Amino acid sequence: MDLPNWPPDSGGAFDPRNPKFAISAEAVVIKGVSKVDGHKITFTCDYEGRPHTYDFVAPDEKTAGKLAAILRDNVGNFLFSVGSIEIPRNPE
């Protein structure tokens, strides 16, 4: 995906000196999409048994819906793995 600011950083505490909080998209597993509200997607990933919430603002509502569907289809996979998935285009 060529989305600006993808993948997003997780919310909550962040300490770059402590690897428990410096969480890479390569290390977190997608658990589910909590909400899609207009352009904003809220989803949860898991790192070492701890849930972490992510917020991502998509360029538009259609892209947000498509990205949410991709995340739902990839529950159980690493967040990094969805970065190479093409977002489907709408038929013209």
Number of C-alpha atoms within 10 A of each C-alpha: 12 10 12 11 10 14 17 14 17 22 10 9 8 14 10 9 8 9 10 11 14 13 17 16 20 11 14 23 23 25 21 19 20 15 13 18 12 15 15 19 20 16 21 21 24 18 17 9 9 8 15 20 17 18 18 20 20 20 13 11 16 14 20 20 18 15 23 21 13 17 20 16 13 17 16 15 17 20 23 16 13 19 15 9 11 11 16 10 9 7 4 3
